[in-house]
Amino acid sequence: MIVRITEIQVDPANLYEYLERARTIGADSVANESGVIAIFPMQDKRNPGQIRILEIYADERSEERRVGK
């Protein structure tokens, strides 16, 4: 199992749109991409524009297909 955490800063003007798209893309990836177990976008309570994305893959090959290493 591979766990990947990505941290980004999103402009507050684009935050709602970003979160909606991140949730949709994450759900689509889990449903349609082999080896993608979960993708969770999360916000920092003190800084809502600070986003962490938790990605869980079945194995390294699955991560490489998704991330494109």
Buried (B, 14 or more C-beta within 10 A) or exposed (E): EBEEEEEEEBEEEEBEEBBEEBEEEBEEBBEEEEBBBEBBBBBEEEEEBBBEBBBBBEEEEBBEBBEEE
